[in-house]
Amino acid sequence: MEPDDKDNELLARIAGKDPGALRSLYTLYNVRIYRFLIRLTGNEALAEECVNETFLKVWLKAQSFGGQSSVSTWLFTIARNEAISQLRKRREAPLDEEAAAQIEDESDTQEIATAKKDKGAVMRECIEKLSPAHREIIDLVYYQEMSVAEASEVIGIPENTVKTRMFHARKQLSEHFRRHGIDRGWP
C-alpha cells in the first residue's frame, strides 16, 4: 500500500472516530511535525503544544478533509497555522535549530547519527543565517521533503514565490557552506 493510500485510509478511519487510527497517524507524523514546529517556533514546549493541538484538530476535522492535497500537506498546514496563531499570542519568534537537531531519527545507525551531528552543526549555523521566510522554505522542501506545490499550500503563497525563495535561500546557503568547507549537496 502506498503511503498516501495508507494516510487516506487512516484519515477516513479517524473521521469515523477510530482512536487507533489517530494513534497510528500520530506515530507516523508526530516527530516530523515536531521538528518542523521547533524550527518554526524555537520553543520546545510550544512546539509540543502545537503538535497536540494539530492532532486534536485532525480528530475534530478529519471528516472535512477534501483530498485536494496529501494528508501530510494537510497536517503540516494545520501545524503551521497553529504555530503562527500561538506565536501571535505569545510574541515569541526565535528559532532553535539545535533543539530540533537533538531529536534523533530512530532509523539512523550510530555511525550515521554521529556523522550527521558533525556536519549538521555547521549546516544549522549556516541555515540560521537565513531569513525566517527562507529557513521555512528550506525546512519544508529539504527536511520535510515536500514538493514546491505542497510547500506553497502549507505556507499559503504562490508556487513561484516558493521557487524564488528557494533559489535565493540555496544561493545564500551555498556561499555560507562554501565558507565552512561543506559541499552544498545539490547541483
C-alpha positions in Angstrom: 0.0 0.0 0.0 1.3 3.5 -1.0 2.0 5.9 1.9 -0.7 8.3 0.5 -3.2 5.5 0.4 -2.4 4.5 4.0 -2.7 8.1 5.1 -6.0 8.5 3.4 -7.3 5.2 4.9 -6.2 6.4 8.4 -7.9 9.7 7.9 -11.1 8.1 6.8 -11.0 5.9 9.9 -10.3 9.0 12.1 -13.3 10.6 10.5 -15.2 7.6 11.8 -13.8 8.3 15.2 -11.4 5.4 15.4 -8.8 6.3 18.1 -6.4 3.6 16.9 -6.2 5.3 13.5 -5.4 8.6 15.2 -2.6 6.9 17.2 -1.2 5.4 14.0 -1.3 8.7 12.2 0.3 10.4 15.2 3.1 7.7 15.3 3.8 8.3 11.6 4.0 12.1 11.7 4.5 13.5 15.3 8.3 13.6 15.1 8.4 15.2 11.7 5.8 17.8 12.7 7.5 18.5 16.0 10.9 19.0 14.2 9.2 21.4 11.8 7.5 23.3 14.6 10.6 23.6 16.8 12.4 25.2 13.8 9.4 27.5 13.3 8.8 28.5 16.9 12.2 28.0 18.6 10.4 26.8 21.7 10.2 23.1 22.7 7.1 23.4 24.9 5.3 25.5 22.3 6.2 23.0 19.5 4.9 20.1 21.6 1.7 22.0 22.4 1.2 22.8 18.7 1.7 19.1 17.9 -1.0 18.1 20.4 -3.3 20.8 19.0 -2.7 19.7 15.5 -3.7 16.2 16.2 -6.7 17.4 18.2 -7.8 19.4 15.2 -7.3 16.3 13.0 -9.5 14.3 15.3 -12.2 17.0 15.2 -12.0 17.9 11.5 -10.9 14.7 9.7 -14.3 14.5 8.0 -13.7 17.9 6.4 -10.5 16.7 4.6 -11.4 17.1 1.0 -8.4 15.3 -0.6 -7.3 18.3 -2.6 -3.8 17.8 -1.1 -2.0 14.9 0.5 -2.7 14.1 4.1 0.9 15.1 5.1 0.4 18.6 3.4 -2.9 19.0 5.3 -1.2 18.1 8.6 1.7 20.5 8.1 -0.7 23.2 7.1 -2.7 22.7 10.3 0.5 22.6 12.4 1.9 25.8 10.8 -1.3 27.7 11.3 -1.4 26.6 14.9 2.1 27.7 15.5 1.6 31.1 13.9 -1.5 31.5 15.9 0.3 30.7 19.1 3.3 32.9 18.2 1.0 35.8 17.6 -0.5 35.3 21.1 2.9 34.8 22.8 5.1 37.1 20.6 7.9 34.5 20.8 9.7 34.1 17.5 13.4 33.0 17.8 14.2 29.7 16.1 16.2 27.0 17.9 17.8 24.7 15.3 19.9 22.9 18.0 16.9 21.7 19.9 15.4 20.3 16.7 18.6 18.5 15.9 18.6 16.8 19.3 15.6 14.7 18.3 17.1 11.5 16.9 15.7 9.7 13.9 15.2 6.2 15.1 16.1 4.8 11.7 19.7 6.1 11.9 22.5 3.9 12.9 25.0 5.2 15.5 27.6 5.8 12.7 25.1 7.8 10.6 23.9 9.8 13.7 27.4 10.8 14.6 28.3 11.9 11.0 25.0 13.9 10.8 25.8 15.7 14.1 29.2 16.8 12.9 28.1 18.2 9.6 24.7 19.1 10.9 26.1 21.6 13.5 27.8 23.6 10.8 24.8 23.3 8.5 22.4 24.5 11.2 24.7 27.5 11.8 24.5 28.3 8.1 20.8 27.9 7.9 20.3 30.1 11.0 21.8 33.0 9.0 18.9 32.8 6.5 15.8 35.0 6.9 12.8 33.2 8.6 11.0 33.0 5.3 14.0 31.3 3.6 14.5 29.0 6.6 10.9 27.9 6.4 11.2 27.1 2.7 14.4 25.1 3.3 12.8 23.2 6.1 9.7 22.2 4.2 11.4 21.3 0.9 14.6 19.7 2.1 13.9 18.5 5.7 10.2 17.6 5.2 10.7 16.6 1.6 7.7 18.5 0.3 7.2 19.5 -3.3 7.0 23.1 -4.3 3.3 22.8 -4.6 2.9 21.3 -1.2 5.2 24.0 0.4 3.1 26.6 -1.4 0.0 25.2 0.1 1.4 24.9 3.6 2.7 28.5 3.7 -0.2 30.0 1.6 2.0 31.6 -1.0 2.2 31.2 -4.8 4.4 28.4 -6.1 6.6 30.9 -8.0 7.2 32.7 -4.7 8.3 29.4 -3.2 10.7 28.8 -6.1 12.1 32.3 -5.8 12.7 31.9 -2.1 14.3 28.5 -2.7 16.6 30.0 -5.3 17.7 32.8 -3.0 18.0 30.5 0.0 20.1 28.0 -1.9 22.3 30.7 -3.2 22.9 32.1 0.3 23.4 28.7 1.7 25.9 27.8 -1.0 28.0 30.8 -0.1 27.8 30.0 3.7 28.6 26.4 3.1 31.5 27.2 0.9 33.0 29.4 3.6 32.7 26.5 6.0 34.1 24.0 3.6 30.9 22.0 3.1 29.7 20.7 -0.3 26.3 22.3 -0.7 24.7 19.0 -1.6 22.7 20.0 -4.7 23.7 20.7 -8.4 
